[in-house]
Amino acid sequence: MSTTEETPSPSEQPPARSDRNHWYWLLLVPIVVPLLPMLYNGSDPTLWGIPRFYWLQLLFVVLSVGVTLVVYRQTRGR
């Protein structure tokens, strides 16, 4: 027994998805910013006794979440 699958007519097919949106370029910010060495060059200023390297890493996490949220909200289907 073989089953034949019917292809949906062109009117039933979902619209082609386009991932070419300029908002996706914003996702480069959380990738490039942590790679800048001048941000890590030094231990001052400290934040509540924590050297810059450590609190800056946590700041990058918050930055990444914020940028991802903005891109998601701007590119999701309506």
C-alpha positions as CSV (number, residue, x, y, z in Angstrom):
1,M,0.0,0.0,0.0
2,S,1.4,3.3,-0.9
3,T,0.0,6.6,0.2
4,T,0.1,9.6,-2.0
5,E,0.6,13.0,-0.5
6,E,-1.3,15.9,-2.0
7,T,0.6,19.1,-2.4
8,P,-1.3,22.1,-1.2
9,S,-2.4,24.5,-3.8
10,P,-0.5,27.8,-4.0
11,S,-3.3,29.6,-2.2
12,E,-2.9,27.2,0.8
13,Q,0.9,27.4,1.1
14,P,2.2,29.7,3.8
15,P,4.0,32.8,2.7
16,A,7.7,32.5,2.1
17,R,9.7,33.5,5.2
18,S,12.1,36.3,4.8
19,D,15.0,36.5,7.2
20,R,16.4,39.6,5.5
21,N,15.6,42.1,8.1
22,H,17.9,44.9,9.2
23,W,17.1,44.3,12.8
24,Y,19.3,41.2,12.7
25,W,22.4,43.3,12.3
26,L,21.8,44.5,15.9
27,L,22.7,41.0,17.1
28,L,26.3,41.7,16.2
29,V,26.6,44.2,19.1
30,P,26.6,41.5,21.9
31,I,29.2,39.5,19.9
32,V,31.6,42.3,19.1
33,V,31.5,44.4,22.2
34,P,32.9,41.7,24.6
35,L,35.8,41.2,22.1
36,L,37.1,44.7,22.5
37,P,40.3,44.4,24.6
38,M,40.4,48.0,25.8
39,L,37.3,47.3,28.0
40,Y,39.3,44.8,30.1
41,N,42.6,46.8,30.3
42,G,42.7,47.6,34.0
43,S,41.0,46.7,37.3
44,D,39.6,50.1,38.2
45,P,36.8,51.1,38.7
46,T,35.6,48.5,41.1
47,L,31.9,48.1,41.8
48,W,31.2,47.1,45.5
49,G,34.8,45.8,45.7
50,I,34.4,43.7,42.5
51,P,37.0,44.3,39.8
52,R,35.9,45.7,36.4
53,F,36.4,42.4,34.5
54,Y,33.8,40.5,36.6
55,W,31.1,43.1,36.7
56,L,31.6,43.9,33.0
57,Q,30.9,40.3,32.1
58,L,27.6,40.5,34.0
59,L,26.9,43.7,32.2
60,F,27.5,42.0,28.8
61,V,24.9,39.4,29.8
62,V,22.3,42.1,30.4
63,L,23.3,43.8,27.2
64,S,22.9,40.6,25.2
65,V,19.5,39.8,26.7
66,G,18.3,43.4,26.0
67,V,19.5,43.4,22.4
68,T,18.0,39.9,21.8
69,L,14.7,41.0,23.2
70,V,14.6,44.1,21.0
71,V,15.4,42.1,17.9
72,Y,12.8,39.5,18.8
73,R,10.1,42.0,19.3
74,Q,10.8,43.9,16.1
75,T,11.0,40.8,13.9
76,R,8.3,38.5,15.2
77,G,5.3,38.0,13.0
78,R,2.2,40.1,13.7
